[in-house]
Amino acid sequence: MRLLHAFLLIACVSEDLSFPQAFASPVNTGGPSSFTYNRTNFLLNGMPYQIIGGQMDPQRVPPQYWRDRLKKARAMGLNTIFSYVFWNMLEPQQGNWVNTGENNIAGFFRIAEEEQLKIVLRPGPYICGERDWGGFPAWLAGVPGLVVRDYNAPFMQASRRFIERLAVDIRELQSTRGGPILMVQVENEYGSYGRDHNYTSALLDILRTTFDNGTVFYTNDGSEDWTLEGGSVPGVLAEIDGGVMGFDALERYITDPSQKGPLLDGEYYTFTADIWGPSNPHNSPGSGTIAGFVSDLDYVLGNKSVSISLYMFHGGTNFGFSNGALWQDQTRVWTSSYDYGAPLDESGRITDSYNAIRQTIQKYVEVGSIPDVPLNLPMMEVPEFKLQPVIQLFETLGKNTLAEFPMSMEALGQDYGFTLYENIITWPVSGSIQPGGHARDRVIIYVNGNRIGIIDSEYKNPPAVNVSLGIGDKLQLFVENLGRVNYYSRGTPYQNRVTDPYKGIVGNVTIGGIVLQDWSMFTLPLADISFVDNIVGDAVEAANTSQNTPVFYRGCFNVTKEFSDLMELDTYLAIPAGVKGNVWVNGFNLGRYWRVGPQQSLYLPGTLLKPGDENQVVVLELEPDRVKGEMVGKGLAQREWGNNLDEDCLTCT
């Protein structure tokens, strides 16, 4: 692999940047295709069709790279791509539909078709997928009377509008009209959540009236009796996910003839995603695990009536604040990286797993039918560049909201990011601080501008933070939304499932059991950090990093291409001295960093960079007083993973 180098410049300029829209491809003008199934086989135009699939979600990948990733899918031997679509990105505000850039789902499907790949659509509306709230838009939490994943009129109405609007974009791409979309999934692993068949049947009715007659619908659930019973829908093909041993469960527990058909493992896990934490190493398959993949693929592909989809083929990235979390009596937060240990890694490079799977598939398909593997794009190194403190976050506060008791983030009209709660003490109080029912999710506590403790729901037993406050003291609770829960175990109480989307402070704040009243609240979604670019001159010197409130840093670097102005250059951006925070490059939020790991750098696609010009980097460091050494950034050509102790919570479990 050839390493390219970038050079640091002193001057910085800024520019708001989002992924540009991928080039649209013409709709297939061929005739309609017949895709159906009998008891043993899928049938494409009357001929048996074995699905050799893999999951890739376009909204996690820069659209300029879609074709590269899809070419590599075809070159690994796949013939079908399974794709979630994320409602919260397509409709970030109610009624505001955004289908450009990474949300150009139709464009992605057209490119897949051009690369001789079929599509299985997984529209949800709930998709899990380690995304914030399983892909639901945050504004759903503010709809009166709405209960998600339930036979609930407000939710069903919102879901119908979403599905019908999505269909407007992709209707011409159905196989019934000559397009690549073969099947559509009904909900997603619903049996792991509930068993409200009124809900799943009503959702099926919406899908049937939205998509063409002749569309094949299916359900996908875990391979246990209760998951299959809860998630299957009469008249819909029932399938499983997990290991291939689940096929036995499918045959055993699905007895309704209208739900039977060919076997499909709709999510065969190529490994798993990473979770933040000092004791959570990076997940990557070793040689023994890869050998297991090969053995299972031999079993599946050797039986032409069995189909499979690898989850993930290519994971991509949970950019910005888009990651979700698990709730297991603690908040287990997914990293920004969605590398997943997949055959195609986060930056689209082939892995040992890719090569082994490709060699296995080659044994079962027509000789010469798999194209050559495209070359990986080269990675680059960026030498260290200085990050200068610019301004303290709490100096950028805008209009506040006043209320007797704290309001949730959603009640304040905010979806993602941070929220600051301030209270001026009017009578002496002392004791342990309780920020609502439980921390949602990480609460940094300041008294008169000094950090005195952190309550972090990522730990089951975070230490108590005790204070003794007098009249006139300022208490500040800085709350970070680490990502809404996307998955619950079956035993999670139903009422917790309903309230969990709410972030910030939910409930009263007490100290020693005394309820505090009269709050000022500031929303900090940080969707636009251009104000940092506009701070110049003496104001820059005012950022005092000896204080321990969050600070914005700023720096820049220049990329000089050595061989082709048409070649994109990726890197992994590291903030080696940083503790915890977020990173923006040219206005685009790459995601979160945290010293505890396992992720120690952020994937920076070359599509975001400006060759031959300055590239602006803004870092929000939440604990500047604990920075170890000089704040710098650098780009790595090879990713490094690792774990470190959490100095904020050395005794936490």
C-alpha positions as CSV (number, residue, x, y, z in Angstrom):
1,M,0.0,0.0,0.0
2,R,1.4,3.3,-1.0
3,L,1.4,6.0,1.7
4,L,0.7,9.6,0.7
5,H,1.5,12.6,2.8
6,A,-0.3,15.8,3.7
7,F,1.3,19.0,4.8
8,L,0.3,21.4,7.5
9,L,-0.6,25.0,6.7
10,I,-1.1,27.7,9.3
11,A,-4.0,29.5,7.7
12,C,-7.5,28.1,8.1
13,V,-10.7,28.6,6.3
14,S,-14.1,27.1,6.9
15,E,-16.9,25.7,4.8
16,D,-20.1,23.8,5.7
17,L,-19.9,20.5,4.1
18,S,-22.2,17.5,3.8
19,F,-21.8,14.5,1.5
20,P,-22.6,15.7,-2.1
21,Q,-25.3,13.9,-4.0
22,A,-24.3,10.8,-5.9
23,F,-24.7,10.9,-9.6
24,A,-28.1,9.5,-10.6
25,S,-28.2,6.6,-13.0
26,P,-31.1,6.0,-15.5
27,V,-33.9,3.8,-14.4
28,N,-33.8,0.3,-15.9
29,T,-36.1,0.4,-18.9
30,G,-36.2,-3.4,-19.3
31,G,-39.4,-5.4,-18.8
32,P,-40.7,-6.5,-15.5
33,S,-39.2,-9.5,-13.7
34,S,-41.1,-12.2,-11.9
35,F,-39.7,-12.9,-8.5
36,T,-41.6,-15.4,-6.4
37,Y,-41.0,-18.7,-4.5
38,N,-42.2,-22.2,-3.9
39,R,-41.7,-24.4,-0.9
40,T,-38.0,-25.0,-1.6
41,N,-36.7,-22.2,-3.9
42,F,-36.8,-18.5,-4.7
43,L,-37.6,-18.1,-8.4
44,L,-36.5,-15.3,-10.7
45,N,-38.3,-15.4,-14.0
46,G,-39.3,-19.0,-13.2
47,M,-35.7,-20.2,-12.6
48,P,-34.3,-21.1,-9.1
49,Y,-32.4,-18.1,-7.6
50,Q,-30.1,-18.6,-4.7
51,I,-29.6,-15.4,-2.8
52,I,-25.9,-14.8,-2.0
53,G,-26.4,-11.5,-0.2
54,G,-24.7,-9.0,2.0
55,Q,-25.8,-6.0,4.1
56,M,-24.7,-2.5,3.2
57,D,-26.6,0.6,4.3
58,P,-26.1,3.5,1.9
59,Q,-26.6,6.1,4.6
60,R,-23.5,5.0,6.4
61,V,-21.2,5.4,3.4
62,P,-20.2,8.5,1.3
63,P,-22.2,8.3,-1.9
64,Q,-19.1,8.9,-4.0
65,Y,-17.9,5.5,-2.7
66,W,-21.1,3.5,-3.3
67,R,-20.0,2.2,-6.7
68,D,-16.6,1.1,-5.3
69,R,-18.2,-0.8,-2.4
70,L,-20.8,-2.4,-4.7
71,K,-18.2,-3.5,-7.2
72,K,-16.4,-5.2,-4.4
73,A,-19.6,-6.8,-3.3
74,R,-20.0,-8.3,-6.7
75,A,-16.4,-9.3,-6.9
76,M,-16.7,-11.2,-3.6
77,G,-19.4,-13.2,-5.3
78,L,-22.6,-11.6,-3.9
79,N,-25.6,-11.3,-6.2
80,T,-27.9,-9.3,-3.8
81,I,-27.5,-6.4,-1.4
82,F,-29.7,-6.1,1.7
83,S,-30.2,-2.5,2.8
84,Y,-31.8,-0.8,5.7
85,V,-33.1,2.8,5.3
86,F,-32.9,5.2,8.1
87,W,-36.2,7.2,8.7
88,N,-34.5,9.7,10.9
89,M,-32.1,10.8,8.1
90,L,-34.8,10.9,5.4
91,E,-37.2,12.9,7.5
92,P,-35.1,14.7,10.1
93,Q,-38.0,17.1,10.9
94,Q,-41.6,16.1,10.5
95,G,-42.7,16.7,6.9
96,N,-39.2,17.6,5.7
97,W,-38.1,14.9,3.3
98,V,-34.4,14.8,2.4
99,N,-33.4,12.4,-0.4
100,T,-30.1,13.8,-1.6
101,G,-26.6,12.9,-0.9
102,E,-26.3,9.8,1.3
103,N,-30.1,9.8,1.5
104,N,-30.5,9.2,-2.3
105,I,-31.7,5.6,-1.8
106,A,-32.9,5.3,-5.3
107,G,-29.5,6.4,-6.7
108,F,-27.8,3.7,-4.6
109,F,-30.2,1.0,-5.8
110,R,-29.6,2.1,-9.4
111,I,-25.8,1.8,-9.0
112,A,-26.3,-1.7,-7.5
113,E,-28.4,-2.7,-10.5
114,E,-25.7,-1.4,-12.9
115,E,-23.2,-3.6,-11.0
116,Q,-25.5,-6.6,-11.5
117,L,-26.7,-6.8,-7.9
118,K,-30.3,-7.3,-6.8
119,I,-31.8,-5.5,-3.8
120,V,-33.7,-6.7,-0.7
121,L,-35.3,-3.6,0.9
122,R,-35.5,-3.4,4.7
123,P,-37.6,-0.2,5.4
124,G,-38.5,-0.9,9.0
125,P,-39.9,1.6,10.0
126,Y,-37.8,0.2,12.9
127,I,-34.4,-1.1,11.8
128,C,-32.4,-1.6,15.0
129,G,-29.0,-1.5,13.2
130,E,-27.1,0.0,16.1
131,R,-28.6,3.4,15.1
132,D,-30.1,6.1,17.3
133,W,-33.5,4.8,18.4
134,G,-33.4,2.0,15.8
135,G,-33.7,4.6,13.0
136,F,-36.7,6.4,14.3
137,P,-36.7,10.2,14.0
138,A,-36.4,11.9,17.3
139,W,-39.5,14.1,16.6
140,L,-41.7,11.0,17.0
141,A,-41.1,11.3,20.8
142,G,-43.0,14.6,20.7
143,V,-46.2,13.3,18.9
144,P,-49.0,13.2,21.5
145,G,-50.1,9.7,22.4
146,L,-47.6,8.0,20.0
147,V,-46.2,4.6,21.0
148,V,-43.6,3.1,18.7
149,R,-43.8,-0.4,17.4
150,D,-47.4,-0.7,18.5
151,Y,-50.9,-0.8,17.0
152,N,-51.2,2.8,17.9
153,A,-53.0,5.3,15.6
154,P,-50.4,8.1,15.7
155,F,-47.6,5.7,15.1
156,M,-49.3,3.9,12.3
157,Q,-50.2,7.2,10.6
158,A,-46.6,8.4,10.8
159,S,-45.3,5.1,9.5
160,R,-47.8,5.1,6.6
161,R,-46.6,8.6,5.6
162,F,-43.0,7.5,5.8
163,I,-43.4,4.3,3.7
164,E,-45.6,6.0,1.1
165,R,-43.1,8.8,0.7
166,L,-40.2,6.4,0.5
167,A,-42.1,4.5,-2.2
168,V,-42.4,7.6,-4.3
169,D,-38.5,7.6,-4.6
170,I,-38.1,3.9,-5.3
171,R,-41.4,2.7,-6.9
172,E,-39.9,2.4,-10.4
173,L,-37.1,0.2,-9.0
174,Q,-39.4,-2.7,-8.1
175,S,-38.7,-6.0,-9.9
176,T,-42.3,-5.9,-11.1
177,R,-41.3,-2.9,-13.1
178,G,-37.9,-4.2,-14.3
179,G,-35.9,-2.9,-11.3
180,P,-33.6,-4.6,-8.8
181,I,-35.8,-4.7,-5.7
182,L,-36.8,-8.4,-5.2
183,M,-38.2,-8.4,-1.7
184,V,-39.4,-6.1,1.1
185,Q,-39.1,-6.9,4.8
186,V,-42.0,-6.4,7.2
187,E,-40.7,-4.6,10.4
188,N,-37.4,-6.0,11.8
189,E,-36.9,-8.7,14.3
190,Y,-40.2,-7.7,15.9
191,G,-40.4,-11.0,17.8
192,S,-37.4,-9.9,20.0
193,Y,-39.6,-7.0,21.1
194,G,-43.2,-8.0,21.2
195,R,-46.0,-10.0,19.8
196,D,-48.7,-7.5,18.8
197,H,-49.9,-9.2,15.6
198,N,-52.4,-6.4,15.1
199,Y,-49.5,-4.1,14.6
200,T,-47.5,-6.3,12.2
201,S,-50.6,-7.1,10.2
202,A,-51.5,-3.4,9.9
203,L,-47.9,-2.6,8.8
204,L,-48.2,-5.4,6.2
205,D,-51.4,-3.8,4.9
206,I,-49.5,-0.5,4.5
207,L,-46.7,-2.2,2.6
208,R,-49.1,-4.1,0.3
209,T,-51.1,-1.1,-0.6
210,T,-47.9,0.9,-1.3
211,F,-45.8,-1.6,-3.3
212,D,-46.9,-3.4,-6.5
213,N,-49.0,-6.6,-6.5
214,G,-46.6,-9.5,-6.8
215,T,-44.0,-8.0,-4.4
216,V,-42.6,-10.7,-2.1
217,F,-42.7,-9.8,1.6
218,Y,-40.9,-11.6,4.4
219,T,-40.2,-11.4,8.1
220,N,-36.8,-11.8,9.8
221,D,-36.5,-13.0,13.4
222,G,-34.2,-14.8,15.8
223,S,-34.2,-18.6,15.8
224,E,-36.2,-19.2,19.0
225,D,-39.8,-20.2,19.4
226,W,-40.9,-17.0,21.0
227,T,-39.1,-14.7,18.6
228,L,-40.5,-16.6,15.6
229,E,-44.0,-16.6,17.1
230,G,-43.9,-12.9,17.9
231,G,-42.5,-11.7,14.7
232,S,-44.0,-13.9,12.0
233,V,-47.1,-12.7,10.1
234,P,-49.7,-14.9,8.4
235,G,-49.3,-14.9,4.7
236,V,-45.7,-13.7,4.8
237,L,-42.6,-15.8,4.3
238,A,-40.9,-16.3,7.7
239,E,-37.1,-16.3,7.8
240,I,-34.4,-16.3,10.5
241,D,-31.1,-14.5,11.4
242,G,-28.1,-15.7,13.3
243,G,-26.3,-19.0,12.7
244,V,-27.3,-21.6,10.1
245,M,-28.4,-23.9,12.9
246,G,-31.4,-21.6,13.1
247,F,-32.9,-23.3,10.0
248,D,-33.9,-26.2,12.2
249,A,-35.8,-23.8,14.5
250,L,-37.5,-22.3,11.4
251,E,-38.8,-25.7,10.3
252,R,-39.8,-26.6,13.8
253,Y,-41.6,-23.5,15.0
254,I,-43.2,-22.1,11.8
255,T,-46.1,-24.4,11.1
256,D,-48.4,-22.1,9.2
257,P,-48.2,-23.2,5.5
258,S,-48.7,-19.5,4.4
259,Q,-45.4,-18.6,6.1
260,K,-43.3,-21.4,4.7
261,G,-40.9,-21.3,1.8
262,P,-37.2,-21.5,0.9
263,L,-34.7,-21.1,3.8
264,L,-33.0,-17.7,4.2
265,D,-30.6,-16.6,6.9
266,G,-31.3,-12.9,6.5
267,E,-28.5,-11.8,8.9
268,Y,-25.5,-14.2,9.1
269,Y,-23.2,-12.3,11.4
270,T,-19.7,-11.7,10.0
271,F,-18.8,-10.5,13.5
272,T,-20.2,-7.6,15.6
273,A,-20.0,-3.9,16.3
274,D,-17.8,-2.2,18.9
275,I,-19.0,-0.7,22.2
276,W,-17.2,2.0,24.1
277,G,-15.5,1.0,27.3
278,P,-12.1,0.4,28.9
279,S,-12.8,-3.4,28.9
280,N,-14.3,-3.7,25.4
281,P,-11.6,-4.5,22.8
282,H,-12.2,-4.1,19.1
283,N,-14.2,-6.9,17.5
284,S,-12.4,-8.5,14.6
285,P,-12.6,-12.1,13.4
286,G,-9.5,-14.2,13.8
287,S,-8.5,-17.2,11.6
288,G,-10.6,-19.6,13.6
289,T,-13.7,-17.5,13.3
290,I,-13.1,-17.0,9.5
291,A,-12.8,-20.8,9.2
292,G,-16.2,-21.1,10.8
293,F,-17.6,-18.7,8.2
294,V,-16.2,-20.8,5.4
295,S,-17.7,-24.0,6.9
296,D,-21.1,-22.4,7.2
297,L,-21.0,-21.1,3.7
298,D,-20.0,-24.5,2.4
299,Y,-23.1,-25.9,4.1
300,V,-25.4,-23.1,2.7
301,L,-24.0,-22.8,-0.8
302,G,-23.7,-26.5,-1.3
303,N,-27.5,-26.7,-0.9
304,K,-28.9,-24.6,-3.8
305,S,-32.2,-24.2,-2.1
306,V,-30.8,-22.3,0.9
307,S,-30.0,-18.6,0.8
308,I,-27.9,-16.3,3.0
309,S,-27.1,-12.6,3.6
310,L,-23.9,-11.6,5.4
311,Y,-24.4,-9.0,8.1
312,M,-22.4,-6.9,7.6
313,F,-20.7,-7.1,4.2
314,H,-19.7,-3.5,4.7
315,G,-20.6,-1.6,7.9
316,G,-19.5,1.9,7.2
317,T,-19.7,4.6,9.9
318,N,-22.1,6.1,12.4
319,F,-21.2,9.6,11.6
320,G,-22.0,12.5,13.9
321,F,-24.4,11.7,16.7
322,S,-26.1,8.8,14.8
323,N,-25.0,5.8,16.9
324,G,-27.4,3.9,19.0
325,A,-27.0,2.0,22.3
326,L,-28.1,-1.2,24.1
327,W,-29.9,-1.1,27.4
328,Q,-28.7,-3.9,29.7
329,D,-29.3,-2.2,33.1
330,Q,-26.7,0.3,31.8
331,T,-26.2,2.2,28.5
332,R,-23.9,0.3,26.3
333,V,-23.0,2.7,23.6
334,W,-22.0,1.8,20.0
335,T,-18.9,3.5,18.7
336,S,-18.8,5.9,15.7
337,S,-17.0,3.2,13.8
338,Y,-19.3,0.5,12.4
339,D,-16.4,-1.5,11.1
340,Y,-18.2,-4.6,12.4
341,G,-15.2,-6.8,11.6
342,A,-16.9,-7.1,8.2
343,P,-15.3,-8.5,5.0
344,L,-15.1,-4.9,3.7
345,D,-13.8,-2.7,6.5
346,E,-15.0,0.7,7.5
347,S,-12.9,2.4,4.9
348,G,-13.9,0.0,2.1
349,R,-10.7,-2.1,2.1
350,I,-10.8,-5.8,1.6
351,T,-9.8,-8.1,4.6
352,D,-8.7,-11.6,5.2
353,S,-12.4,-12.5,5.7
354,Y,-13.3,-11.0,2.3
355,N,-10.7,-13.2,0.6
356,A,-11.7,-16.4,2.4
357,I,-15.4,-15.8,1.6
358,R,-14.7,-15.0,-2.0
359,Q,-12.7,-18.2,-2.4
360,T,-15.6,-20.2,-0.9
361,I,-18.3,-18.6,-3.1
362,Q,-16.2,-19.3,-6.2
363,K,-16.6,-23.0,-5.7
364,Y,-20.3,-22.8,-6.1
365,V,-20.9,-20.4,-8.9
366,E,-20.2,-20.6,-12.6
367,V,-16.5,-20.3,-13.5
368,G,-15.7,-16.7,-14.5
369,S,-19.0,-15.2,-13.2
370,I,-17.3,-13.3,-10.5
371,P,-15.3,-10.2,-11.6
372,D,-11.9,-9.3,-10.5
373,V,-11.5,-7.5,-7.2
374,P,-11.1,-3.7,-7.7
375,L,-7.9,-2.2,-6.2
376,N,-8.2,-0.6,-2.8
377,L,-7.9,3.2,-2.8
378,P,-4.7,4.3,-1.2
379,M,-4.7,5.6,2.4
380,M,-2.8,8.7,3.4
381,E,-0.9,9.9,6.4
382,V,-1.3,13.4,7.7
383,P,1.6,14.7,9.9
384,E,0.7,16.2,13.2
385,F,-0.9,19.6,13.1
386,K,-1.6,21.8,16.1
387,L,-5.0,22.3,17.6
388,Q,-5.4,25.7,19.2
389,P,-8.0,26.4,21.9
390,V,-10.5,28.9,20.6
391,I,-13.4,29.3,23.0
392,Q,-15.1,27.6,25.9
393,L,-18.4,26.0,25.0
394,F,-20.3,27.6,27.8
395,E,-19.3,31.0,26.4
396,T,-21.4,30.2,23.2
397,L,-24.7,29.7,25.0
398,G,-27.7,31.2,23.2
399,K,-31.2,31.8,24.5
400,N,-32.2,29.9,27.6
401,T,-35.4,28.4,28.6
402,L,-36.8,29.0,32.1
403,A,-38.9,26.5,33.9
404,E,-39.7,25.4,37.4
405,F,-38.5,21.9,36.8
406,P,-36.1,20.5,34.2
407,M,-37.4,19.6,30.7
408,S,-36.2,16.8,28.6
409,M,-34.0,17.4,25.5
410,E,-37.0,16.6,23.3
411,A,-39.3,19.0,25.2
412,L,-36.8,21.7,24.5
413,G,-37.0,21.0,20.8
414,Q,-33.6,19.3,20.5
415,D,-32.8,16.0,18.9
416,Y,-29.1,15.3,19.4
417,G,-26.0,16.7,21.1
418,F,-25.7,18.2,24.6
419,T,-28.0,20.1,27.0
420,L,-26.9,22.4,29.8
421,Y,-29.1,22.8,32.9
422,E,-28.3,25.6,35.4
423,N,-29.7,26.3,38.9
424,I,-28.8,29.1,41.3
425,I,-29.1,27.7,44.8
426,T,-31.6,29.6,46.9
427,W,-31.2,27.6,50.2
428,P,-28.4,25.5,51.5
429,V,-28.5,21.8,50.4
430,S,-26.1,18.9,50.7
431,G,-26.0,15.3,49.8
432,S,-25.9,13.1,46.7
433,I,-27.1,14.5,43.3
434,Q,-29.7,12.5,41.4
435,P,-30.3,13.9,37.9
436,G,-33.9,12.6,37.3
437,G,-34.8,9.0,37.3
438,H,-31.4,7.9,35.9
439,A,-28.6,9.6,34.0
440,R,-29.5,10.1,30.3
441,D,-26.7,9.5,29.5
442,R,-23.6,11.1,30.8
443,V,-23.9,14.0,33.2
444,I,-20.9,16.2,34.0
445,I,-21.5,18.2,37.2
446,Y,-20.1,21.7,37.8
447,V,-20.3,23.9,40.8
448,N,-19.3,27.5,40.2
449,G,-17.6,26.5,37.0
450,N,-15.5,23.7,38.5
451,R,-16.2,20.0,37.5
452,I,-16.8,18.0,40.7
453,G,-18.0,14.7,39.2
454,I,-19.5,12.6,36.5
455,I,-22.5,10.3,36.5
456,D,-22.3,8.0,33.5
457,S,-25.0,5.5,32.7
458,E,-22.5,3.4,30.7
459,Y,-21.7,1.9,34.1
460,K,-24.2,-0.1,36.2
461,N,-22.8,1.4,39.4
462,P,-21.4,4.9,38.8
463,P,-20.2,6.5,42.1
464,A,-22.4,9.0,43.9
465,V,-21.5,12.6,43.5
466,N,-22.0,14.5,46.8
467,V,-22.1,18.2,47.2
468,S,-22.6,20.9,49.8
469,L,-24.1,24.0,48.3
470,G,-24.8,27.4,49.7
471,I,-27.1,30.3,48.7
472,G,-25.9,31.8,45.4
473,D,-23.8,28.8,44.2
474,K,-24.3,27.9,40.6
475,L,-25.0,24.2,39.8
476,Q,-24.5,23.2,36.2
477,L,-25.5,19.8,34.8
478,F,-24.0,19.2,31.3
479,V,-25.8,16.3,29.8
480,E,-24.5,14.3,26.7
481,N,-27.0,12.3,24.7
482,L,-24.8,9.2,23.9
483,G,-27.4,7.7,21.6
484,R,-30.9,6.5,22.1
485,V,-31.4,2.8,22.8
486,N,-32.0,0.8,19.6
487,Y,-32.5,-2.7,21.2
488,Y,-34.0,-4.1,24.3
489,S,-34.0,-7.6,25.6
490,R,-37.3,-9.4,25.9
491,G,-37.3,-8.9,29.7
492,T,-37.1,-5.1,29.5
493,P,-40.2,-3.6,31.2
494,Y,-42.6,-2.2,28.5
495,Q,-42.8,1.2,30.3
496,N,-39.0,1.6,30.0
497,R,-39.3,1.0,26.2
498,V,-41.8,3.9,25.9
499,T,-39.9,6.5,27.9
500,D,-36.3,5.7,26.9
501,P,-36.2,8.0,23.8
502,Y,-36.2,11.0,26.1
503,K,-32.8,12.5,26.8
504,G,-31.4,15.3,28.9
505,I,-32.9,15.3,32.3
506,V,-36.2,13.3,32.7
507,G,-37.7,13.9,36.2
508,N,-36.6,16.1,39.0
509,V,-33.1,16.9,40.2
510,T,-32.6,16.2,43.8
511,I,-29.7,16.8,46.3
512,G,-30.0,14.8,49.4
513,G,-33.6,14.1,48.5
514,I,-34.5,17.8,48.2
515,V,-36.0,18.8,44.8
516,L,-34.3,21.7,43.1
517,Q,-36.6,24.2,41.3
518,D,-36.2,27.1,38.9
519,W,-33.9,26.0,36.1
520,S,-32.3,27.7,33.1
521,M,-31.8,25.3,30.2
522,F,-29.6,25.7,27.1
523,T,-29.7,23.5,24.0
524,L,-26.4,22.6,22.3
525,P,-27.3,20.4,19.3
526,L,-24.0,21.6,17.5
527,A,-25.5,20.8,14.1
528,D,-23.7,23.9,12.9
529,I,-20.3,24.9,14.4
530,S,-19.5,27.6,11.8
531,F,-19.5,30.1,14.7
532,V,-16.1,28.6,15.7
533,D,-14.6,29.6,12.4
534,N,-15.6,33.2,12.9
535,I,-13.6,33.7,16.2
536,V,-10.4,35.5,15.3
537,G,-7.8,37.7,16.9
538,D,-7.7,38.3,20.6
539,A,-10.8,36.2,21.2
540,V,-8.7,33.1,20.5
541,E,-6.4,33.8,23.3
542,A,-9.3,34.0,25.7
543,A,-9.9,30.2,25.7
544,N,-8.5,29.1,29.1
545,T,-7.9,25.4,29.1
546,S,-6.8,25.4,32.8
547,Q,-10.5,25.6,33.5
548,N,-12.3,22.3,33.1
549,T,-15.4,23.2,31.2
550,P,-15.5,22.0,27.5
551,V,-13.4,23.9,25.0
552,F,-13.4,24.2,21.2
553,Y,-10.0,23.7,19.5
554,R,-9.3,24.5,15.9
555,G,-6.6,23.6,13.4
556,C,-6.0,22.8,9.8
557,F,-4.0,20.8,7.3
558,N,-3.4,20.7,3.6
559,V,-3.6,17.7,1.3
560,T,-1.2,17.5,-1.6
561,K,-2.0,14.7,-4.0
562,E,1.0,13.0,-5.5
563,F,-0.5,11.0,-8.4
564,S,-4.0,12.0,-9.4
565,D,-6.5,14.7,-8.7
566,L,-9.3,12.3,-9.4
567,M,-8.3,9.9,-6.6
568,E,-9.9,10.4,-3.2
569,L,-7.6,10.0,-0.2
570,D,-8.9,8.6,3.1
571,T,-7.2,8.6,6.5
572,Y,-8.0,7.9,10.1
573,L,-8.0,11.1,12.1
574,A,-6.6,10.7,15.6
575,I,-6.6,13.2,18.5
576,P,-4.0,11.4,20.6
577,A,-3.9,13.8,23.6
578,G,-7.7,14.2,23.8
579,V,-10.0,12.7,26.5
580,K,-13.5,12.8,25.1
581,G,-15.4,14.8,22.5
582,N,-16.4,15.2,18.9
583,V,-14.5,16.1,15.7
584,W,-15.7,18.2,12.7
585,V,-13.7,18.4,9.4
586,N,-14.8,21.1,7.0
587,G,-18.0,21.4,9.0
588,F,-18.9,17.7,8.8
589,N,-19.3,15.8,12.2
590,L,-17.1,12.7,11.9
591,G,-18.3,11.4,15.3
592,R,-17.2,10.8,18.9
593,Y,-13.8,10.0,20.3
594,W,-13.0,8.7,23.8
595,R,-9.7,7.8,25.2
596,V,-11.0,4.6,26.8
597,G,-11.4,3.0,23.3
598,P,-11.6,0.7,21.6
599,Q,-11.8,3.2,18.8
600,Q,-8.8,5.5,18.8
601,S,-9.3,7.3,15.5
602,L,-12.1,8.5,13.3
603,Y,-12.6,7.5,9.7
604,L,-12.1,10.6,7.5
605,P,-13.3,9.9,3.9
606,G,-11.3,11.7,1.2
607,T,-14.6,12.9,-0.1
608,L,-14.7,15.5,2.6
609,L,-11.3,17.0,1.9
610,K,-10.3,19.9,-0.3
611,P,-7.1,18.8,-2.2
612,G,-4.6,21.6,-2.5
613,D,-6.4,23.8,0.0
614,E,-6.8,24.1,3.8
615,N,-9.0,21.6,5.6
616,Q,-10.5,23.0,8.8
617,V,-10.6,20.7,11.9
618,V,-12.7,21.7,14.9
619,V,-12.6,19.6,18.1
620,L,-14.9,19.9,21.1
621,E,-12.9,18.5,24.0
622,L,-15.1,17.9,27.0
623,E,-12.3,17.7,29.6
624,P,-9.5,20.0,28.6
625,D,-7.8,20.0,32.0
626,R,-7.1,16.2,31.5
627,V,-5.6,16.5,28.1
628,K,-2.2,14.7,28.1
629,G,0.3,16.8,26.3
630,E,-0.2,19.2,23.4
631,M,-3.5,19.0,21.5
632,V,-2.7,17.9,18.0
633,G,-4.4,16.0,15.2
634,K,-2.9,13.5,12.8
635,G,-4.0,11.2,10.1
636,L,-3.1,7.5,10.1
637,A,-2.8,5.3,7.1
638,Q,-3.5,2.2,9.2
639,R,-6.0,2.2,12.0
640,E,-5.0,1.6,15.6
641,W,-7.3,0.2,18.2
642,G,-6.8,0.0,22.0
643,N,-8.3,0.5,25.4
644,N,-7.3,2.7,28.4
645,L,-8.7,3.2,31.9
646,D,-11.5,5.7,32.4
647,E,-9.8,8.2,34.7
648,D,-13.3,9.7,35.4
649,C,-14.5,6.4,36.9
650,L,-11.6,4.2,37.9
651,T,-13.8,2.1,40.3
652,C,-16.9,2.0,38.1
653,T,-18.4,-1.4,37.1
